[in-house]
Amino acid sequence: MALIVQKYGGTSVGNPERIKNVAQRVARFKAQGHQVVVVLSAMSGETNRLIDLAKTIQSHPDPRELDVMVSTGEQVTIALLSMALMEMGLKAKSYTGAQVRIVTDDAHTKARILSIDEENLRRDLNAGYVAVVAGFQGVDEKGNITTLGRGGSDTTGVALAAALKADECQIYTDVDGVYTTDPRIVPEARKLKTITFEEMLEMASLGSKVLQIRSVEFAGKYKVKLRVLSSFEEEGEGTLITFEEDAMEQPIISGIAFNRDEAKITVLGVPDRPGIAYAILGPVADANIDVDMIIQNVGADGTTTDFTFTVNRSEYAKAIAILRDVQNTIGAREIKGDDKIVKVSLVGVGMRSHSGIASTMFKTLAAEGINLQMISTSEIKISVVIDEKYLELAVRVLHKAFNLEQAA
């Protein structure tokens, strides 16, 4: 007998029929003698509907009240799944975040989990119940409802698995695992049997939408065995996310990630002096704008420098406006930007022991006439910024160049 935490996303519980299908899957695990905790998202589109509804009353909804409102989406699905399980003759009980006692900080709409009191869940699991928990939500120390931000139900599932010391956390989505890249762009993309936490963390941070990055961080920190599966397929082992030391010989490249939501900003002709990077990025950070790739080039005269960085495309206009406000203060000659770029990244722990990855990547893209605007590397990834019109071509040719369609 194992203790299993299963998380189902919004498309998996998008209507009553799909909720019944989830109940049947849960029932099969119970019939095998397992203890099961189920974490649910709201029905697909429901959170967006609630946010839009709030905005009809208040153009910038109060964060505390917005959390109260959007948290109701998960309450609907946990109640419906519990009813579906009861209808099948199983004992089931639903829990909101407050009823579990998932304690978070007080950062409304993007709270972080501080602690979980799993006592109530353990008691009901030992009594034979299926525990059905609302994802995406908790309470702060004063009892205010909080939400964990987009994709927060994944984090709830992994956090519960860590608190309960579950044997496995299964994330059910509308895909049947983690692929070498997006199959919609490269039909030959291959499903991975395993991927390391390091690689999955990079893939998530670089644009892969399979798992929310905070959930991967949580799983890695607490060594939660994580598996990605499809809620629409009866069979299949999905993709197991594991530790590098647990895996056999790793392929050089495990996957290609990409992010369309990128914009580039260049600050030209600023004085080349200590503190100039802070003078540029400080006001941007103060506005809670995250900066990704950074390049600094010293001018030919040795007295000025050009400073280039990327931000999320949704924050591009705001960042440009901030920098133009301080342009004279920092002594910049010009502020330029480009919101028609994308980031393409190779990811693989095998890079640590193989040379020539970057040169193969650059040669492959050059052969297609694709110019590299920025380059960033780490031990297990190489990222390049290119014109967005070349995204699909770049992903296809790199996938072929590194033989990712072939099983390792």
Secondary structure as UniProt FT lines:
FT   STRAND          3..8
FT   HELIX           10..13
FT   HELIX           16..31
FT   TURN            32..33
FT   STRAND          35..40
FT   TURN            44..45
FT   HELIX           46..55
FT   TURN            56..57
FT   HELIX           63..70
FT   HELIX           72..87
FT   TURN            88..89
FT   STRAND          92..95
FT   HELIX           97..100
FT   STRAND          102..104
FT   TURN            108..109
FT   STRAND          113..116
FT   HELIX           119..126
FT   TURN            127..128
FT   STRAND          130..134
FT   STRAND          137..139
FT   TURN            141..142
FT   STRAND          145..147
FT   TURN            150..151
FT   HELIX           152..164
FT   STRAND          168..173
FT   TURN            183..185
FT   TURN            187..188
FT   STRAND          194..196
FT   HELIX           197..205
FT   TURN            206..207
FT   HELIX           213..222
FT   STRAND          226..230
FT   TURN            231..232
FT   STRAND          239..242
FT   HELIX           244..246
FT   STRAND          255..271
FT   TURN            274..275
FT   HELIX           276..286
FT   TURN            287..288
FT   STRAND          291..298
FT   TURN            300..301
FT   STRAND          304..312
FT   HELIX           313..315
FT   HELIX           316..325
FT   HELIX           327..330
FT   STRAND          334..347
FT   HELIX           349..353
FT   HELIX           357..367
FT   TURN            368..369
FT   STRAND          374..378
FT   TURN            379..380
FT   STRAND          381..387
FT   HELIX           388..390
FT   HELIX           391..401
FT   TURN            402..405
//
